[in-house]
């Protein structure tokens, strides 16, 4: 892979086609595309509505083992597989999430793929793109402003200021804003109270945009958002505050999926961006369903490892949208499995088959877990130049022992030519008709039992604990009619447990639910476990320190 160039250098050299030409490939007329420059566009609502009820393509989920500092390349594999399917003659569309500024300027980097398996324009995608996240942030904070304004002007709804649950949001990592006090400075500034910020990707407005089916559904969901409670514990909603209409207006354009292209000029929908460790981790339903109506194959991803993103894709997105995935790909690397097997990052360059075998337990757990949803699985070994034949053979043998193929993929270095074997395997699985998708738990199961089911079945925990106050809160949710909602587990992405340092496939651990939040508009209950934060902080040396404009005006350091 040496000498290929950085991701951003490869992206800059790409031979982009006009976005109208990419839309024409999908049969989207120019008048139904709203261009944002020459290389990106939004798809018109009228065109999307006209596609409903037609033939549907095959839905492929790309997920991964638990992330490590060695890297796995899930988005890269998603993009590569989309190109690979097109290369073998299938009309395939990639559906991924938009990038949050928090990770871009923090530690993780962007979310457009890498090497010769990227979605472009890469710099735009990883920065402001078409402004969707700014619109979500604005709509979220409009509601926050209207709450405080309502209280200032007499609090006709009798909202208990001690029980306001709606926080503020911004799309940046800023630990100093996790817990704040607002309205200081005297009578003219309102009534002081405690509050805080979540990162925009954890906002319920983000989740609503990603789960809504159209503008009417969007406004209804926004109106159902619970902002707090009265002294008698009855809820106050955004519609009670008459905020839902204005919020929907701010989100009108953001609701429409964004069309861009891969390096090989194949179509990609990039829309929505909830994190999977603190939110539901999937791109928008409207982008996925639109793509399914236009393509033979839709390749989408869910954030982080399969214990988080895939579980939420199946139990929240597919359950709510009526989607039935046809196959799943689990991405793993030799390097990441060695880390799961106990090898330090600085020693990954040395062959260590025994460590690969030890670390493969993490991969095996994910294979087993995805199988519990009735979805057939294939493993993608995302190839790195230092991988040895013996290490690759060990992964293949381990996967085969679990009844699953593991296929080496070289899309980072070779583009679609390096991933055709995986593309053929995915087609075989999807067209084999063996998928029998079923969510992990039923709607009727009590909320705490749903959390226990996920923790015990997917995380292999021995128990789930919660303080009496948390259990009482869940009982109130159920009494108010929200017991049928799915649960969204907020948990560290680095481990099956709530301890980010516990790699491999731990079992018998305890999962402590320290807080629950009702997202009535989105349609799920969030369970916050361990030390997970809904407003991340920056690392000691954030990526922002190394991002700048060079003398030619190009961005450097974004990756």
N, C-alpha and C positions, 0 to 999 in steps of 0.2 A: 504493500500500500504506500510505501515511501515514494515521495516525488509526485503524488497525485495533486497535492495542493490542499489548502484548507477548504472547509465547507463554503465559506463566504467567497473565496476566490473562484471556486467551481460555479457557484450561483451567478457570479458577475459575468462569467463567460458564456452563460447559457444562451442558446438561440431561441428566445421567446417568440411565440406566435401571438398576434393580436387576440385579445380575449373574446372578441366577437366570433373569431374563427373557432375557438375552443367551444364556445356555446353552440355553434352551428353543428359540431360533431354530435351534440346531444339533441339536436332538433329544437333548440331554443331560438326563437326568432329575435332579431336585434331589438325590436320594440319592447320585448319582455326582459331586456337586460339593462340594468342601470350601471353604466361604467364608472369606475373610480380610476381614472387614468386609462392607459392602454393595456394593462396587464391584470386587471381585476375588476369584477363586476358583481352586483347583487342580482338575484333572480326575482322577477316580478311576481307579486302575490297571485295575480290572475292566472299566470301560466302554471304556478304550483297547484292552484285549486283545480285546474282543468285536468291534471294528471291523476287525480284520485279515482280509484276504482278500476284502474287498468292493470295490465300484467305486472308482476313483481319479479325482480331479479333475486339472485341468491345473496344472502347476507353472511359475510365472513367477519368474525371478530379476531383481531390480533391482540394478544395479551402477553404477559411475560412472567418470568420468575421475579422474586423480590429484588428491587434495585440495589446495586452496590456501587462503590466508587469506581469499579472497573468498567462499568457501562454495559448496557444490554442492547440498545438500539431498537426499541419497539416502534417508534415512529418511522425510523429509517426503513424497517422491515415492512411496515404498513404501506409506505409509499412504493418501495421496491416491488412488493407483491402486486400492487395495482398496475405498475408498469409491466411486470412479468405476465400477468393475465392478459393484458392488451397485446403483448408480444406473441402469445400463443393463439391469438385470434378471438379472445373474449372481449366484449365491450364492458370494460370495468371502470368504476369510478371510486376514487379514494375519498373517504370522509374522516377528517380529523378535527381536533379542537384548535382554537386560536390560542396564541401564547399570551401569558400574563407577564406584565413588566416586572413583577416581583422576582421570579426566577431568572429572568434575563439579566437583571442587574445584581442578582444575588449570587447563586452558586450553580444552579442547574443548567443555565443557558436557554437557548431557544427551543422551538418545537416545530421545526419545519423539515425534519429528517436530516440526512447528512451524506457526504460523499456524492456519488452519482445517483442517489435515491433521495431527492429533495423536492419540496414544493416551493415554487417561486412566485412572486418576488420575496426572497428570504428576509431581507432587511425590513421591508414593510410589514410582513407577517409577524415578525418578532417585536415590532415597535407599535405604532398606533393603528396600523392596518386600515380598516374602513371605519374606525371609531366606535365599534360595537361596545367595547368595554367601557369607554367613556360614557356612552349612553346609559349603560347599566348602572354605572356608578352615580350618574346624575339622577336617574329615576329612584335609586335606593335612597340617596341623600335628600331628594325632594320630600319623600315620605318622612324622613327624620325631621326635617325642618317644619313640616306641617304638624307633626306631633307636638313639638315645643311651642309652635305658634298657637295651636288650639288651647294648650294649657295656659299660655300667657293671656289669652283673651277670654278667660273665664272657665275653661274646662267643662263645657256643657255636657260632654259625654261621661264626666265623672271618672276619668282615667286616673288610676292610682299611680302617682309618680314613682312609687317604690317598686312597682311591678311592670314597668315599661321594658319590654323584651327586644324592641327594635333598636339595633345599634347603627352606627354609621359605617361607611365603607370607602376604601381607596385601593387602587390597584398597585400597591407597592408594599414591600416588606418594611414595617416600621413598628418595632416592639414597644416603643414609647407610647403608642396610641392604643395599646390593648385595653387599658383601663384609664379613664379620664373623668374629670368633673367638668360639666358644662354650665353655662349661664352665670358664671361669676361676674362680679363687677357692679352689682346693684340692681335696683328695681327695673330699670329700663332693659336689662338683658334677660329677664325672665326668672324662673325658679331654678336654683342650682340643684343638680342631681348627678348621680353617677351614671356613666355611660362607657362607651368604648368603640373601637373600630375593628371590623373584620376586613380581610383582604377581599377584593371584589369577587374573586373566583369562589369564595365561600358564601357570597350573598344569596339569599333566597330569590332575589330578582334574577340572578344568573341561572339558578336552577329552574325557575319558572320559564324563562326564555327558552331554555334547552328542552323543556318537556311540553310546552304549549304546541298545539297543532295549527293554530291560525290566530289572527288578531283578536277575534271574538273570545277564543279560549284564553288568550293572553290576558285580556282585560278582566275576565272572570276570575282567573287565578290571582291576579294582582289584588283584586277586591277582597279576596278571601284571606289575604295575609293578616295574621294576628300581630298587632303592634304592642299589646300589653293587656292588662286586666284591671277591672274595677275592684273596689274593696270586697265585693261579694264574689270575686273570682270569675265573673262573666267576662268574655273576651271583647276587646275593641278591635275592629278591623280597619284596613285601609279604605274600604268602601264607606265605613262609618264616618271617616274623616274626609270623604269625598276626594280622595287622592288618586283613585284608580284610573280615572280618565286621563288626567294629566301625565301620569306615569306611562300609560300606554302610548300617549302621543310621543313622549321622549323615545320610546322603544320601537316606534313604527318601522323605521328603516332598519334598525338593528335586528329585527325579527326575520328579515329576509336573508337566506343563505348567501355566502360569498363564494363565487366561482374563481378559481385560479388554475394553474397548470403545474404538472411535474416537469422535471428537466427534459423528459421525453415527450412533452407537449400533450400529455394525457390529462383529462379533466380531474379536478379535485375540488370538493366542497370543504371549506374551512369555516366552521361556525360554532360559536359557544366555547366555553372553556373552563368548566368547573374542575377543581382539583379532585383527585380520587381519595386522598387521605383525609380531607375535611369536607368533601361534598361528594356528588355522585359520579364524577369523573368521566362523563361521556359527552360527545358532541351533540348537537341539537337533534331532536326527533324530526323536525321539519326538514333538515338537511338529509338525514338518513332516508326518510320515506320518499322524498323527492328523488334522490339518487336511485332508490329501488325501482321507481317507476320509469327511469330513463336508461338504466344499465342492466346488463345481464348479471353482472357481479358488482357488489358493493363491499369494499374493504374498509372496515372501520377499526378504531382502537378504543381501548378503555385504559385509564391512567394507572400507572405503577404496576404492581404485580397482580396476578389473578385473584389473590385473596381480597383485594380492594376493588379495582376497576372492573374486573370481569364479574365478580359477585354482584356489584351494583348495576352493571349493564344488564345482567340477567334478571335480578330481583326487582329493580326499579324501572329502568328504561324499557326493557322488553315487556315486562308485566303491564306497565301503564300504556304503552303504545301498541300493544298487540303484535309485537315483532317476534319472529321465530327464526333464530340463527341456524344456518345450515352446517357450519363448521367453525372451528376455532384453531388458531395458530398460537403456540406458546413459544416466545422467543427466549433463547438462552445463549450464553457465550461460554467458551472454555474458561476465560478469565474470571467471569463472575462465579462460575461453579467452583473454581479453585478457591476464591475468596470465601464462599460458603463452606468450603472444606477446611478452612483455617489458615490459608496462605495470606501473608501480608501483601499489600498492594505493590510494594517495591520488589517483591520476589515473584511476581506473576510471569516474568519472562522465562522462567526455568520450567522445563517439563516436569509435571507432577501428576501422573495418572491416578495415584492413590487419592490425592486431594480432589480430583475431578469426581471420582467415584463417591467419596464422602459427601461432597457438595451436591451431587446429583439427587440427594434426598429432597432438597428443596424443589427441584424440577419435578420429581415424582409426586410430591404432595400437590403441586398445581395440576398435574395431569389427572390425578385422582379427583381433585375438586371440580374441575371443569366437567368431568364425566358424570358427576352427580346431577348436573343439569340436563343430561341427555344429549349433549352436543359432542360429535366426534372431533378428535384432536390430532394435530400433527405438530411436531416440534421443529422449529427453525433454529439451526445453529448459525448464528450471525458470526461470520468468519473474521478473525483477526490474523495478521501476518505471522504472528509468533505461535499460532496454534500448531501442535504436532499431530501427525497421523494417529499416534497411539491415544492421544487425549480425545480426538474426535471419535475414534473407534469405541472408546469407553462410553461416551455419551450415547452413541447409536445403540450399543449393546444394552445399556441400561433402559433406554426408551423401549426397545424391542421387547425387553422382558416385561414391560407393562402393556404390551400390545399396541405400541405406537411407533410410527416411523419418525426418525430424526434426520433432517436433510440439511446438508451444508449449503449456506447461502452466501454469495459473494457480491451482493448488490451494491454495497458501499463502494467497492472498487470498480465493478463492471456494469452497474446499472441493471436493466432488465435481463440482459444476457446471463447474469450471474444468479438468477433466481427462478429460472424456468422450471427446474425440477420441483421446487416447492409449488409453483403455480399449477403444474400438472397434478400434483398430489392433492392440492386443495380442490381442484375440479373433480377429481375422483371421489373425494369425501362428500363434497356438496351434492353431486349428482347421483351418489350412491343411495340416497334416500334413507340413511340410517339415523338421521337426527330425530330425536323425540324430546324436544325441548319442554322442560317443566321447571318452574321456579322452585327454590329450595324449601319454601314454607307457604302455607295457605294464607289468604287474607284474614281468615277468621281466627287465626292463632293470636293469643294475647301479645301485646307489644314486647314485654320482657322476655317471653318465650321465643319470640322472633330473634331477639338479640342473642339469647342462649343458643338457638339453633345455628346461627351464623358462627358464633364463637366456638362452639363445640364441633360442628361439622366441618367448617372451613379452616378455622385457626387451630383445631385440635386442643382447645383449652379444656381444663378439667371443670372449671366453674366460672360463672359470671357473678360479680358482686356489685352491690349498689347500696348507698345509704338509704335509710327510710324515706328521706325527703324526695329522693329521686323516684323511688317506687310509688310514693304518693302522687307525684307529678304525673307519672304514667297512668295511674288510676284515674286522675282527673281528665287526662286526654281521652281515655276510653269512655268515661262517663259522658263526655261532650260529643261523642260520636266519631272519634278519630282512631278507634281501635283497629279498623280495617286497613290502615295505611302500612306500607312497607317501612323498614328501618334502614337508615343510612349511617353506617358505622364510621366514626372518625377515629382513625388509628394510625400509628406509625406505619409508613410504607416499607420500612427496612426489615421487618420481621413478621412472622406469623403471630408472634406475641405482641404485647405492648411495650416490650423492651427493645429499643432500636439496635442494641448491640448483640442480640441473640439471633445469630444467623442459622442457616441450615433448616431443619424441620422440627423445631421444638414441639413438645406436647406435654400435657399435664399442667400447664401454667394457668394463672388466674387472670381474667380480664375484668378490670374495675371500671364501671360506668360512673363517671363523676358528675355528669350533667346531661340532661336531655333537653332538646329544643324542638318545638312543634313548628314545622314548616307547612302550614295548612294550605298555602297557595301552591307550593310545589307538589305537595301530596306525599310527604314522608316525615318520619320522626328521626331526628339526628341524635345519635348516642355518642357522646364525647368520652373517649377512653384514655387511660394513661396520662401522659404529659402532652398530648397533642394540642396545638394552638391553632385557632382560626385566624390569627394574625401572625404570620411568621416573622422572624427577625433576620437581619443581614448577618452573614458570617464575618469573621475577623477581617478577612481580606476579600471584600465583595468584588464581583466581576465589574461593577461600575468603575472601579479604580483603573481598569485597563481598557475601557471603551472610550474612543475619541474619534474625531474627524482628521484624516490625513491631509496632506497639502493639496491633493486633488479633490478634496471634499467627500471622499469615500469613508464609510464607517469602518473602523478597525476594532478588533477585540470583542465583537458581538458573540463570537463562538470561541 
